[in-house]
Amino acid sequence: MLTLLRGARLFDPEPRGACDVLTGGERVLWIGPAGTLPALPSALEVDEVDLGGLSLVPGLVDAHVHLTGGGGEAGPETRVPPVALSRFTRAGVTTVVGVLGTDDLTRTPAEVVAAARGLVAEGISAWCHTGGYHLPPATLTGSVRGDIVHVDRVIGVGEVAVSDHRSSQPTFEELAKLGAEAHVAGLMTGKAGVVHLHLGDGPRGLALVRRALDETEIPARVWNPTHVNRRRALFDEAVALAGRGCTVDVTAFPVAEEEDAWAADEALVRYWASGAPAARVTVSSDGGGCLPAFDADGRVTHMDVGDAGLLAATLAALVARGVPLAQALPPFTRNPATLLRLPGKGVVAPGVDADLVTLDDRGQVRDVMARGRWHVRGGALVRRGTFERG
């Protein structure tokens, strides 16, 4: 069946005004001004949907998700369960990239690959990174380069921890060799070949990445630090790195007023005001990841769990602040898709995947289509994961 979406204000993510969009076979087939669709053969069945002036935008790309669950820092009972399909689709997320974190021993890259394939079977798009916090990295084939080259879903390595007491305390030489492995694998495959770096609270911050830019030939785009808004001084370092060609990732986690951190919406506003390249910043949720707090001895005092829903909440917060939708959208859509070389993602155009989200005037998600099939209509789920109850 073809689906004709009428009466939307299209952002692709640039503003295109009132448009109709025709989808079919998981793809966007045609886009044009309202009422200009050429006549179709009468034998074709077309489901016409009037969107009533809602904003129609690309599906969100969440480039940092713990698909198999994170955690485990306070014992095996603190391992977070896997993330269900609807946790993403309710938030307008139609593409995810899975990672391993602290526990890259009892959880494995093979499990993350399987989880990504499962989400693809359930109707959204999913890729993943090999490795985890520690070096040498956990792999499927024996090397990062082998995983990226030989495993369809694997596009990079990470999240590799630096400046964190839970890391393997990687040396500059270890990190540089890892960057070289990822970069060459990307050249061989056309995949992203990035090193996705978990940044902790440590005072060294992004020093290893600056040194890699100064002392190696590895392109800046390979280094992709995340959680850069967890400390205000670290965020300033990240903005400077973006000016040197790295893409930096802001995490949409809760931030209290007294914290030495920036909430994701505030971080983005400050990033844009800095004059750093607008295409070099992304936002992810850390969905399914453990968000622990530690005492001076490195023991967990309390913990929370990352929520993919905070991605949509951050977008709505930006709209509430008066940020134009065309400015707010790229860090959630086109920017991560471009960095990670995800074909057909992050934009709305003829021939790309039909990953489409409608937003009301407050930036709230109303409808979600992934690969041409509805998952959310009018804010209500119409499609659930295999083990989700109705």
N, C-alpha and C positions, 0 to 999 in steps of 0.2 A: 504493500500500500504506500502511496505517496502522501505526504503531509504538507499542506499549504498553510503557513503561518501568516496571518494577515494582521494589519493594524498595529505593528510594533514600531518602536523607535530604535533603530539598529545602531549598535556600537560594535565595531568589528576588530579592535576596540576603539577605533576612531569613530566620531559621530557621523552617521550617514542619513539621518532623518527618517521619515516614514517610509518603510520598505515592507515588501512581502518576500517571504523566503520559502522555497520549495525544497523538501528533503525526500530522500528515498534511497533504499539500499545502503543505509548507514552514512550517507553522504549528503552534503548540501549540493543540490543540483542547479539551483537558479536563485538569483537575488535581483530584485528590481523595484522601481518606485511602485507605490501602492496602486493596484488595479491594472498593472501592465503585463501580467503573465500571458504569454501567447496561448491560444486555444490548444488544449490537450486532446488526444484521441479519446473518444467517448468510452472506449473499452477500459480505460484506466480508472481505477478507483482512487479518489482523492479525498482525504479527510481534511476538511477546512476548519481551522481554528482561529477564532478572532481573539487577538491578544489585548484588544481594548486600550491601546496606547502605552502598554507596559514597555520598559526598556528590554531589548533583546541583546544579550551579550555572550561572548564565548564561555564555554564551561571552564571553571576554575581548575588550575593545575597546582596540586599540592606536592611539592618536590621533596618533602621530608616527612615520611610517615613510617611508624613502626607497625607494619602490616601484621606481624606475628605477635605483637605486644612487646613492650620494653620492660624496664625494671629489673628486679632481682638484687638490688644493692643492699637490701635489708633481709635477705634470706629468700629461699625458694617460694615462700608463700606470698612474696611481693612481686612475683612475675605477673605482668599485666596481660590479660587475655587478648587474643587477636581482635582486630577491628572489623566490625560487621559492615557490609555494603552500605546500608542506609545511613551510617554515620558520615559517610562522604556525600552521598547524593542529597541528603537533606540540606547540606551546606552549599550545594551548587558545585561540588567537586566532581568532575568527570574523568580526571586523569590523576594518578598518584605515582609516586616513586618511593619504593620501600627501602628501609635501611635497618641495619643492626646497630645496637648501642653498646652499653657496658657489658652485657652478656652476649659475647660472640663465641661462647664455648658450648653451653647447653642449647642455645639457639644457633642455627647455622645458615649460611647463604643459601643452601639447598631449600630450606624451609621458606625463606623469603621469596625465592624464585617460584616455588609452588604456590605460595599465597598470591603472588602477582598473577600467575596464570589462572588461579581460581577467580579472581576479580574480573579478569578478561572474560571468562566464561559466564560470569553473572551480568556482564553488560557494560562495564566501564573499561577504561584503558589503564594499564599498569605496567611499570618497569621497576627496576631495582638497581641498587649498588651491591657489589660484593664487599667482603671485609666487614669491619666493625670498628670499635674504639681502638683496638690494639694492633701493634706491629710485632712480628710479621703478621700479615692479615690472614684471617680465615678465608679459604677459597674452596671452590669445587674442583678445579682442574690442577691445582698446585701453584698457580700464579695468577696475579691480577690480570696480566695481559691475556692469559689463556681464557679466563672467565669472560672477559669482555669480547674476545674474538669468537669464542665457541658457544656461548650461552645467549640465546635470543633476547631474553629479558634484561640482561645485565648491561648497563650503559656507563658505569663508572665505579669508583671505590669510595666507601665511607659508611657511616660517619666516623672518620678517624679523629681521635681525641687529641687535642693539644691544649696546653695551659690548664690542665685539669688533673687533680690528684687521682682520678680513676684511669688516666691514660697509661700507656706503656712508657711514658717519658721518651718519646721518639727523639733521636738526634737529627741534626740538620741533614746529615748524609742519608739516613734512612728515609726521611721525608722526600728528599730530592730524588732518590731512586724510585720511590713510589710514584712521584709525579711523572717521571720519565716513562715508567711502565704504562700508566694510564694514558698519557699523551700518545705514545706510539700505538697502543691498542686502538685509540680513537682514529688515528690516521689509517690504520689497516681496515677499519670497518665502517667509517662514516658515523660512528656513534659519538657520544659526547666526550668520553675519555676524561672526565673531571675527577679531581680529588675533593670530595665533600668533607669539610673539616668541622668537627664539633669544637666550639670554643668554650672553654671553661672560665672560671673566675680568676685564674692565676694572673699574676702581674706581668708575665711575659707576653700576654696578649697575642698579637699577630706577628711577633718578631721573626719567627721562623719563615713566615710567608714573605715578609719584606726581604729577608736574606735570600730566599729563593729567587725573587725578582732581580736582586742585585747581582747574584753570583752564578746563576745558571741560565741556560738558553730556553728553559721551559716556558711556553707562552703563559701570560698572566691569566688567560681564560681558564686554564686548567685548575687553578686554585679557587675553590668555592666555599668560603667560610660561612657557617650558619650560627645562629644564636648571638649575632653581633650586637643586639640591643640589650643583652643581659647586664652590661655595665656601661655607664655613660662614656667613660674614657675609651672603652673598647669600641664603642660605636664611632667615636671620632677617628680611631685608627682605621676602621672599616671604610668610612667615607673616603679617607685618603687613598686606601687601596683601590677603591672603585675608580678613582681618578687615574690609576695606573693600569687599568684594564681588567681587574678582577670583578666578578659578579658576586655581590654580598647578599646574604639571606637573613632577613628579619624574621623572628619567630613570634607568632601570635599567641603569647602566653599571658596569663593574668599578671598584672603589675600593680602593687600597692603604692599609694602616694609617697610613702616614706622610703621606698626602695631606690637604690642606686641603679636604676634601669629605666628604659623607655618602653612604654606600651607600643605595640606595633604601629598604630595609627600615628602616634606622636613621632615615632622614629621615621616614618615615611615623610611626614610633613617637614621634619628637620633635614632629611636627606635631600628632598627637592630644593629646599631653601639654600642648601650648601652650594648648589651649582654643579654637583657631581653628575655624571652621565645618567640620564633618566632610565636608560636601558640596562643599567648595571645593578639594579636592585630588584629583589624578589621577596615574596612573603610565603612562609610555610607554617604548618600548624603544629608539628611534632606530635601529630595525632597518635594515640596509643602509647606514647612514650611516657616514662616515669619522670616526674618533675620533683625531685627530692631536695630537701634542705639538709645541710650537714652541720654538725658541731665542730669545734676546733680540732677534735681527734678524727675527723672524717667519718663520723657515724651519722646515719640518717636520723633526723629528729622528727620529721614528718614528710609526707609525700602527697603529690597530686598526680593526675593523669592528663596528658595532652589531649585536646579535643579538636577534631577537624572542624567542628562548628565555629570555632573562633576565627577561622579564615573569613567566613561570611560576615561574622560580627565585626571584624576589622574593616571590611569593605563598607558596611553600613555606618560605622563610626566615621569614616572618612566623608561619606556623603552627608552625614549630620553636621560635620564641620564646614560644609560648603565647598569641599574639594570637587571640581568637575569630574563627572564619571569617566570621561575620556582620559583624564590624568590619573585617576585612581585605579583603573582596570589593568594596565600593563604589568605591574608587579605580580598580579595574580594569574595572568594569562599569557600574553605574548612573550614577556621577558623570560620566565622559566622555560617555556617551550623552545625559545631560540637558543638559550644556553645549552639545554639538554638535547637539542637536535631531535625533537619529537615531531615527526611529520604530521601535518594536518591538525595540529593542536594550537590553542591559544589565540586563534583568529576565526573569523567567519568569512568565508569566501567560497565561490563555486569550486567543488572538487575536494574540499576538506571534510573531515569527519563532522557529522551532525551532532556536535556537542554544544548544546544551547541552553541558556538559562535566562529566565525572565526575572526582572527586579521591579518592585514597585517604587514609588517616589521617595521612599525612605531607604532604598537600597536593600530591602528585605527580599530574600529568595521566594519566588512564587511557583515557578515551574522549572523542571529540569529534564532535559532530553540528553541521553548519552548514546552515541553511535546510532542515532535515529529512532530510539525507543524512549517513551516517557518513563521516568522513574518517580517524578513528583509532579502533581497537578494541583494548582491552587493551594499549595502548602501541604498537601496530604500525600503520603506515600502510596504509589500504585504498583510498585515493584520492590520486592524484598530479596535479601540474600537467602541462600539455600537453607540456613539454619535459623533464620529470623522468623519469629512467630507473628501472625497477623494481628 
